[in-house]
């Protein structure tokens, strides 16, 4: 931007950020030259509208004269508990590059001012690999695990790859030759890890910029894995309307409002001089109104002067304006083919067989969870803590299932109770009696309270329970060597409302009813 002062550049660079680490260094560099900065994204789930938040910030950086590099972190995607299978890394990287370029074009960012880099193009070099080894000789396991706690998928038995992830992200700052790294505030622990350990390798400590985490449409973080919390960049106008209709938007609530956050961090940062947030409504509902500053809109909404329906309709209008160029770009047959290849639908996996190339290995459709009715409860003859249950699953005869609920639930409470049963575990003997499944229960952290998941009274024994958004066929039998259940159960829990979810996708009966528990935010096993 011609004629812009260092102070004005700094204001553009830091506006709407939640935090900056290295403010003094930023001031010093801007007094001498333009800033070099990078933003990285792991090529995992499909980008959604929340990606417009970092995109609009990148637009700010360019307006401030920064040299901006966008990193497609393909190796990071694999290291993060294999969120992107190795066979799909290249395809997903190509998809990310195409869709992010389309997003940037949609908001008027000139692509020629940006540098695009793929992580594996330099992260497999001799020099980088040697630095990974050097870093591993000074970083403690505790610090590596702590650094990735908010970003790397947390599981009961973490893989070594997840501990490498923060170190690679720190080294990227040196190998991309930048002054600063930009990311969400969930990256803070990785940023402070970098500030601590890069100087130990003789490298300079960088500046770090952090965006706030934008609430999803359902409240909470907007995520690729939470279908109702996000709008896909290729969603049709009808799907956008449907998802916004279901969006959490409480009258007067400005604290956890994903729509207002999107307006603040995306729309107002993109509006040109004199342009504002224009709400169109009937005269009897207050007539048209335009807000030139976000603070005015927020105050107006907090005072209950703007109906949630009018806010949703206006946001819908602006989102469709942003998505239209992206939809048009992806009408090309080659991009449609790329999208289908990078994100193939789940495939059926037979017992003992390896998933097909490109199949989603960790999708919950692989679990055969059914409604069961306990028709008989006896104590295990050789184990004081175990029940022997006979459960009706609408099969030829009831299944025998061993359950360790003696300390938590009485025989009378279990008898004739509806339960959720995981039916495709490999049958195994427990103290001499063959168990043909598992009753799913919630448990608190210290395992002092355990209870079976509560099913709606209308649920029918034998009917299959499925996770919202996942419609594949379950495995005939889960292969114990592949630890499918162990991996999937890491994300199987109750949410803050006590509802059973996998990565915030509800577990539902065929009629669409949700399963619940008195225990909120607890694991299900």
N, C-alpha and C positions, 0 to 999 in steps of 0.2 A: 504494500500500500504506500503510495508516494507521499512523502512529507510527514509520515507518522513518527512521533517521538518515542524514545525508549520507554517513557512512562506510559504512553498510550499502548504501546506494544505489550507491556506487562499486564495492563488492565484487560486487554483482549485475551491474552494467554491464560489468565487466572480466573476469568469471570465464570461463575456457576460451579467452580470446583469446590469440593468439600475440604481438600487439604493440599498444601504444597510443602514438600520437604526440600530445603535448600534455597530459601527465598533470597538470601544475601548473594549467593552465587548467581542466581537468575538475574538480579539487578546488575551485577558486575559484567556478566557476559553481554547483556543487552546494551550496555553503555559502549561496548567495543564492536559487536557484530551481531548478526542474526543467529538465533538459537537452532540447534540441530536436535530433533526429537523423533522418537519412534513410538508407534502403537502396535502391539502384537495381538493376534487372535488365533487361538488353537482351532484347527479345522475339524470340529466335532459335529454337534447338532446344527440344523439349518439356521442361518441367521434370521432374525425376526425384527419387528419394528423398533425394538429397544436399541438395536444397533445404530439407529439414527442419532442416539445420544452421543456416542463417541464420534460418529461421522460429522455431526454439527460442530463438535469441539475441534475436530481436525480442520474444519472450515475456518474457525477462529485462528488456529495456529497459522494457517496460510495467509490470512488477512494481516497477521502480525509479522509476516515476512519469514516465518520459520521454514527450515528445510525439513520436510516430513517424510519419514520412511514407514511404510506399512509392512509388517512381518506376518506372513502366513506360516504359523508355527505348526508344521505338519508333524514333526517328531514329538513335540509336546502333546499333541492330540493322542498319539500312540502311548506315550509314557504315562498319561493320566488314566491308569487302570484300563488301557486299551479302549477308550471311548470311541476311537476310530480304528477299526480293524486295519491291519497292515495292507490287506488287499484293496482297501478303499482310500488309502491316504492320498494318492495322486489324484483320483477323481474328485475327492472332496476339496482338495486344494484348488483344483481348477474351478469347481463350483463357487467356492468362496471368492476367488479372484473375479469371476464374472459378475457375481451378485453384488459385491462390494463396489466394484467399478460402476455398476448400474445405479447403486444408491448414491454414490458421490456425484454422478452426472445428474441425478434427479434433483439434488439440492444445489446444483450450479457450481460444483467444485471442479476446477480445471485439472484433468488427470495428468497433464504434462508437468505439473509442479510437484507431483508425488513420485516417490521411488517405491517400487513393489519388490519384495524379496521373499524367497521361500527358504525356510529354516534349514532344510536338508541340503541346500546348495552350499552352505559353508559349515554347518554343524558336524559334518562328517570328515572335515579336513584334519590333517595330522596335527596342526597347531591347536585347533579347538579341542580335539580329543585329549591332547596332552594337558591342556588347561583344566579339562574336566577331572582328570586324574589328580592334578595338583590341588584342585579345590576339594576333592574327596579326602585328601590327606590332612586338611585343616578344619573341615566342617564336622561338627558332632551330629550324631544321629538325632539327638533331641532337637537341635536347631533346624535341621532339614525337615523333620516332621512338623515342627511348629510353623515353619515358614509356609508350608503348603496346606495348612489346616483349613483355610477358607476357600481354596481353589481346587486342590487335588481331591478327587473322590475319596472319601474316608470309608474304609472297610475294616472288618474285624481282623483280617490277616493281610496287612498292607504289603504290596509288592515293592521291591527295591527301586523299580522305575519311578515310583511316586516320590521317593527321596531324592532322586537325581533332578527332578523337574525344577525346583527353585534355583539350583546351581546353574542350570542351562539358561534360565531366564536372566540371571545376573550376568553371565558371560555375554549374552546377546548385546548388552549395553556397550561392552568394549569392542566386540567384533562388528557391530554396526556403526561404530565411531560416532556416537551421539553424545549430546550434553545431558539429555533428559529422557525419561521414559514416562509414558502416559498410560493410565489404566483406571479400573474401578477401585473404590476404597477397599474392596475385598482382597485386593492385591497388596495391601499395606505391609503385611508380614514378609512377603517376598521382597518388597522394596527395602525394608530395613535390613533384611538378610543381605541383600546386595551391598548396602552401604557399609555393613560390617565386614564382609568377606572379600570384596573386590580389592580394597587396599592391601590385604594380606598377600595378594598375588602381584602387587606392585602396580595396580590399576587405579585410576582416579574414581572417586565417589561421585555418582551422578545425582542430578535433580530428579525429583519424582512428583508427578501431578496425579491427583486422584479425583475422579468423578464420584458423586454420590451414587448409591445403588437405587435405580428407579423402580418403584413398586410395580408389580405386575397388575394385570387387569382384575385379578381376583384378590389383590392385596398381597403384600410380601414381594420377594424378588421376582422380576420377570425372567423366565427361564425357558430354554429350548425344550426341556423335558417336561414342562407343565403345560399341557395343551390349552387349557382354559386361560392361562395367564398371559398368553402371547398371541400376536397376530403375525402369521407368516408373511413374508414379503411377496409371495405369489398368491395369497388368498384373494378370492374373488370379492367384489363389492358386497355380494350377498353374505359371504362368510364374515367379512369385516363388520357388517351390521349385526349379524347374529352374535358374534363374540362381544361386541361393545354393549349389546343389549344385556348380556349376562355379567358385564363388568361390575365390580364393586364400586359404588359411587354414592356414598351416604350423604344426604342433604347436610350442608354446612361443614362436612368433615374435610379438612384440608391436610391432615397429618399423614394419612395412608391412602392417598388418592392417586392411583396410577395415571388417570387421565390428566389431572392437573400437572403432575410431574412431567408428563410427555409434552404438554403445552409449554411449560417453563423451559425445559432443557433442550427441546428440539425446535418447536415452532417460533418462539420469541427470539431464539438465537439466529434464526434464518430470515426473519422478517426484514425487509428493506426499510430505509428511512421513511417514516410516515405511514408504514403499513402496520396493521394491528390485527387482533383476534376478533373476527367479525361474527357475532351471533345473530342469526335471523330467526325471529319468532313473531307470532301473531300479536296484533296491537293489544288485544285483551290480556295477553301474558307479559306485557311490558314493552313490546315492539323491539325493533332492531337496536343493537348496541355494539359498539366497537371499543376494545380495550387496547390502548397504545403501550401500556406497561403491564407486565405480569402481575405486579403487586396490586394493581387496581382490580384485576380479575379475581385474584385470590381473596381480597377483602370482600368483594361483591358476593362471591360464592359463600364465604364464611358467614355472611349476614343473611343467608337464605334468600337472596334476591335473584339467584339463577337456579332454575330447576335442573336436577341431574339429567333429565331427558333432553333438555336444550344443550347442556354441555356435551353429552354423548353425540348428539346429532351434528354439532359443530366440529368436534374432534374427528368424527367419521368423514366429514367433508374434506378436512385437511389431510387426513391419512390417505384417502383415496387419491388426492392430488399428488402425494409423494409416491404412491405405489404404481400409479398409471404408467409412467415411463419404464418401470422395472417389469411390469407385466408385459408391456409391449416388446421389450427387449427379449423376454423369454418366450415369445411366440415363435421364435426361430426354431426350426426342427432340431438343429444341432444342440441348442441349449436345453430343450425339453428332454432330449435323449441323455444329456449330461446329468440333468436333475434326477432322472429315473435311475441312472446307473450309480450315482453317488449315494443315493438314499433309497435302496431297494426295499420293497415291502418284506416283512418277516416271512421266512419260509418254514414249512413243516420239517421238523427234525425227528427222525425215528430213533428209538432206543439204541444207544451204543454208537450211533452214527455221528460223524462230525458235521457241523453246520455247513451248508453250501457256501461257496465263496461269495462274500459280500453280505451274507445274512447277518442280522443283528443278534449276536450271540448272547447278549444279556437282556433280552426283552422278556417281560413277565408273562407273555402269552404262553410261554413254555411250561408254566405251572398249571397242573390240572387240579384246580380247587373246586370242590363241590359241596353242596349243602348235604349234611347228614343229620340223622336223628338217632340219638342214643337210645337203644331199646333194652340194654342190659348193662349193669355196672357191678363188677365184683373186684375184690382185692386180689392182687397177684399173690399166688401161694408162696413165692420165694423172695418177694421184695416188699417191704413195708411201705415204701413211698409210691408204689405204682398201682394204677387201676388197670384191669382188663375190661375194655369196652367192646360191646357189640354195637355196630353202627349201621343203620339202614341207609344205603346209598342208591336205593332203587335197583339193585343188582339181584342176581338169582338168590343170594343169601347175604345176611349182614357180614360186614368185614370185622375182623378182630384187630383192634388197635390198642396198643399199650400207651398209657399216658401218665406222666409224673405229677398228677394234680392232687394227690392224697392230702398234702399239707395245706392246700389252698381252697378246694371245693369239696363239699360233702357228696356222698353217694346220692342222697335225695335231690340235691341241686342239679346233679348231672343227669339223672334218670329222666328220659323222655325229652331232653333238651335238644334244640337245634344247634348244630355246631358246623364250623367251616373245616373241611378236611382236605389236606394235601394228599392227593390220591396216587401220584405217580413217582413217589420215592421207591427205591428198591426195597422190597420186603426184607426185614431183618429180625433175627431172634433177640428177644430181650428177656434174659433170665429163663431161657428155655421155651418161651412162647413166641410164635411168629407174629410180628406186627406189620400190618399191611397199609400203613399210612400214618398221618400225624394230625392231631387236632390242633388247629392254629390258636395261639393264645397271646395275650399281651402281658408284658412283664415290666415292672419298674427296674431301675438301674441296679439296685442291690438284690433283686430277685426275692424280695420279701412279700410281694403281692403279685399273684399271677391269676389271670382269668381268661376263659375262652372268649373269643370274639362273639359279640351279640348280633344275631341275625334277626331280620324282621319276622314277625309271627307268621306272615303270609308265605314265607319261603318254602319251596317244595323240595323234599329229599331227592337227591340225584341230580338236581339242576346245577349247571355249571356257573360258577362265579367268574367274572372277567374284569380286567382293569380297563377303565375308561381310556379309549384311544388305541387299544391293542386288541386286534381281532384274529390273530393267527391261531393255528391249531397247536395244542399242547404236545409235548413229547410223550410218546407212549410210556417211556420210563426215563427218569432223569439219570444220566450217567454219573455215578458217584466220583469217578476219577476226574471228571471235568469240573466238579464242585459248582454245578449250576445253581443249586439251591443256596449254597453258602454265599455266592456272589450276589444273587438277586435279593436275598433276605437282608442284605446290608441297607437296602433302601425301602424295605417293607416295614411300615410303622403306623402309628396313629398320629394324626396331626393335632394342632392345638385345640380342635373341637372334639377330639376323641374319635375321629372317623378313620377307618382303615384306608391307607393309601400306599402306593408305590411311586416314589418321586412325585408326590402330590397328584397322582392319577388315582381316582377313587376306585375301590373294589366294589363292584355292583352285582346285584342279582339280575336275572334276565329281564325283570320288570323295571330295572333302573334304580332300585332302592339301595341305599348305602349301608355298610356294616359299621358297627360302632363298638366302643368300649368305655368303661368308666375311667380308664387310664389314658391320659392325653400325652402326646409326645413320647411315646414308649415304643420299643421294638416289638415286632410280631414274629413269633417263632413257634 
